[in-house]
Amino acid sequence: MTGFRFCLTMSCVALFVSCSPDRSRSPTCGMAQLIGPSLIQDRLRQLPFVLTDAPRGLPGTLPVRVVGTRQQSTVLVSYLKGALTMEYQGAGFPAGSVSDTTAYALLVVDDSTQRAQGVLIYESRRPPEGYPSIGALTGEDRTIPLYGVRVDWGNVSNPKCPLLGAPAGPPTAQ
């Protein structure tokens, strides 16, 4: 009887968690927050998916997230002398390191709609020097390189626990 009660209790807990309005704390969402950025980062290694030029027509702001954190913020988008520049808004920008080669930003564009979904900041080894950067992201007291990549957004972001919040603005012109 004790085993039955334990199973019944666990079933109720599972049902309660799955019906909870805050799905962002579920195991499924936790896995999506880890796997999605990894799949996106992997696209950066596949040249046909790498953006070599900054897209035009981006909205004035885009969502941004430092990979591995739950906090989402915003970047202001502008073009300074023809170059794409983004300015991180709020707290949580990665601190600089001694060598400063361990952070970069990645503009994520849905390859089917050409819509910019947002920016992910990775605290890992940057792509090699000479890799096609499309601009820069500035935050607090430093600037990190900005790269761009096309992905099938539906395959890397779970709509029940979106990686970068709501889609941003109209499609980008490339």
Phi, psi and omega in degrees: 000326180296318178299318178298315180298319179298314179296318178297317179297315180295323178296318178296318179296315179299317179296316180298315181295318182291335180265356181298139180293337180263082182287345183296345180260005182281157176301323179299315180292323178300316178294319180298323180290339177265317185286318181306305179299327179293316178296321179294315179299324179297326178298332180296339179273354182249101190309324179299341182260354182277133175281131179259346177228150178291131177293148176262160175078022177290151176293166182293336177222153176221152174288151179219146177217137170279122183303133180095358177241159178270339185289128175251143179228201183224150170243143172271133183255132175209167176239114181252113182054041178083352181262140178287125176231143178231143180240119181291132180252134175094189182270164173104003178293136183302138178289150179289152177249174181300312181273341180052041176241018187242024175213140175205162180247150182228114174283125183255123181240130177289122185289342180273327182252348185060026179266130176289125181270331180151196185233136173248138176252125180254135174255071180211177182303133179289160170300160183298155178302140182093351177294145186292101175275145180252000180163206183217152175240125181251139177206139181050253187244018181208168180236137178240154180291150179243125176246169179225149182211145175262138178220163169276098189304322180297337180270349183241351180228124179278120182300337179283339177213076187300143181290322183230035176067205183288149176302151184253136168040189181285167178303151180272146174268135183247000000 
